Amino acid sequence: MKILFLLPFLLMQFPASFIKLDSFQVHFEQKTVSPLFPEITDSGILSVQGCKFRFEYTTNEKRITIGDCRNIYQFSEGEAQPLVFKWDEIKSNPFLQLLINRDAIKTAFVMKKLSDSPLTYRLVPRKQAPDTPFTMLKLTLDKSGSRPVKIEIIDESDQVITYKFSDFRAGIHLSPQLFNPEGVK
């Protein structure tokens, strides 16, 4: 019963300014460290508008992943056709929930504040996505609590994928063409 009393307090501690972000564009550096293969570093641009998103990797193997609220299209350099995933099959992925359904932080994750400086939270999905191993997220926000600085995805195999963000632009108008899979060459 004590937990029910504390629940509203725990939910309120997460910054509403991050949850309310509807559109943003940010540069990212991605580093993948795994006990199974050599370290991989990559970078690119992430664009998000509502439930639409575009990951455009600009180094190493150039690839683009577009989510248009119905399907997710993954285009890889040298491939004639994209891989296509139905939205319902992958929408429960914890990382995607954090990016495009930030309101899910309130209901889909068990959350714990780890630090005030920097502002860091641990997010564990309440329900595990069938298409991913057990995953925990560490989210570090800027001092205002509105912009992600770093997201770490840690899975059960001890693989850690770290996204570091820079040049964050929120509330901007993004061209609908960014989220149109027909426009990718």
C-alpha positions in Angstrom: 0.0 0.0 0.0 2.9 2.4 0.7 4.0 2.0 -2.9 0.7 3.3 -4.2 1.1 6.3 -2.0 4.6 7.0 -3.4 3.7 6.4 -7.1 2.5 9.9 -8.0 5.7 11.3 -6.4 7.9 9.0 -8.3 6.2 9.8 -11.6 6.5 13.6 -11.0 10.2 13.5 -10.4 10.8 12.8 -14.1 11.1 16.1 -16.1 7.9 16.9 -18.0 9.9 19.0 -20.5 11.5 15.9 -21.9 8.3 14.0 -22.1 6.6 16.9 -24.0 9.1 17.1 -26.8 7.3 16.6 -30.0 9.9 17.3 -32.6 13.7 17.5 -32.5 16.8 16.9 -34.5 20.1 16.0 -33.0 23.6 14.7 -34.1 24.6 11.5 -32.4 27.7 9.4 -31.9 27.0 5.7 -31.3 29.5 3.4 -29.6 28.7 -0.3 -29.3 30.8 -2.4 -26.8 30.2 -6.1 -26.6 32.0 -9.1 -25.2 31.2 -10.8 -28.5 32.8 -8.6 -31.1 35.1 -5.5 -31.5 34.0 -2.1 -30.5 32.0 -0.2 -33.2 31.8 3.6 -33.4 29.3 5.3 -35.7 27.6 8.7 -36.1 24.8 10.5 -37.8 21.6 12.5 -37.4 18.4 11.6 -35.6 15.2 13.4 -36.5 11.9 12.8 -34.6 8.5 14.3 -35.2 5.6 12.7 -33.2 5.8 9.0 -33.9 7.9 9.5 -37.0 11.7 9.1 -36.9 14.7 9.0 -39.1 18.1 7.6 -38.1 20.7 8.5 -40.7 24.1 7.0 -40.2 26.8 9.0 -42.0 29.9 7.0 -41.2 31.0 3.4 -41.7 28.2 1.5 -43.4 25.8 4.2 -44.4 22.3 3.3 -43.6 18.9 5.0 -43.0 16.1 3.8 -40.8 12.7 5.5 -41.1 9.6 5.0 -39.0 6.4 6.5 -40.5 4.0 5.4 -37.7 2.9 2.3 -39.8 6.1 0.6 -40.7 9.9 0.8 -40.1 12.1 0.8 -43.2 15.8 0.0 -42.9 17.9 1.0 -45.9 21.5 -0.3 -46.1 24.2 0.8 -48.5 24.4 -1.7 -51.4 21.0 -3.2 -50.8 18.3 -2.7 -53.5 15.3 -3.0 -51.2 14.9 -2.0 -47.5 14.0 -4.4 -44.7 10.4 -3.6 -43.6 9.0 -4.2 -40.2 5.4 -3.7 -39.2 5.0 -1.0 -36.5 3.1 -3.3 -34.2 5.9 -5.9 -34.3 8.6 -3.5 -33.0 6.8 -0.5 -31.3 7.4 -2.1 -27.9 11.2 -1.8 -28.3 12.3 0.2 -25.2 14.7 2.5 -27.2 12.0 3.4 -29.7 9.5 4.0 -26.9 11.9 6.4 -25.3 12.4 8.3 -28.6 8.9 8.4 -30.1 6.6 7.8 -27.2 8.2 9.6 -24.3 4.9 9.6 -22.5 5.4 5.8 -22.1 8.1 6.7 -19.5 5.3 7.1 -17.0 3.7 3.7 -17.6 6.0 1.4 -19.6 9.1 1.7 -17.4 10.2 1.2 -13.8 12.2 4.3 -13.3 14.9 5.2 -10.8 16.7 8.5 -10.5 20.4 7.6 -10.2 22.0 11.1 -10.0 21.2 14.8 -9.9 24.4 15.9 -11.5 24.3 14.9 -14.2 20.6 14.2 -14.2 20.5 10.4 -14.9 17.7 7.9 -14.7 17.6 4.1 -15.1 14.6 2.8 -17.0 13.7 -0.8 -17.0 10.7 -1.9 -19.2 7.8 -3.3 -17.3 7.1 -5.7 -20.1 9.9 -7.1 -22.2 9.6 -6.7 -26.0 9.5 -10.1 -27.8 12.0 -9.1 -30.4 14.8 -7.9 -28.0 16.8 -9.4 -25.2 16.3 -8.0 -21.7 17.2 -4.4 -21.8 17.8 -1.6 -19.4 18.2 2.1 -20.4 20.2 4.8 -18.7 19.1 8.2 -19.7 21.2 11.3 -19.0 19.5 14.7 -19.5 20.9 18.2 -19.6 20.6 20.5 -16.5 17.2 21.7 -17.6 15.9 18.2 -17.8 14.5 18.7 -21.3 17.2 17.4 -23.7 18.9 14.0 -23.7 22.7 14.2 -23.5 23.3 10.4 -23.5 21.3 7.2 -23.7 22.9 3.8 -22.8 21.2 0.6 -23.8 22.5 -2.3 -21.8 21.3 -5.8 -22.6 21.6 -9.2 -20.9 24.7 -10.2 -22.9 26.5 -7.2 -21.4 26.4 -5.4 -24.7 26.3 -1.6 -24.2 25.2 0.8 -26.9 25.9 4.4 -26.0 24.4 7.3 -27.9 25.9 10.7 -27.2 24.0 13.7 -28.5 25.1 17.2 -29.6 23.6 20.1 -31.5 20.1 19.4 -30.2 17.4 21.4 -31.8 13.9 21.1 -30.4 10.5 22.2 -31.6 11.7 22.8 -35.2 9.8 22.1 -38.4 11.1 19.0 -40.1 10.3 18.3 -43.7 7.8 15.5 -44.2 10.2 14.2 -46.9 12.6 13.1 -44.1 10.1 10.5 -43.0 9.0 9.3 -46.5 10.6 6.0 -47.4 9.9 6.6 -51.1 12.4 9.5 -51.1 15.4 7.3 -50.0 17.8 6.5 -52.9 
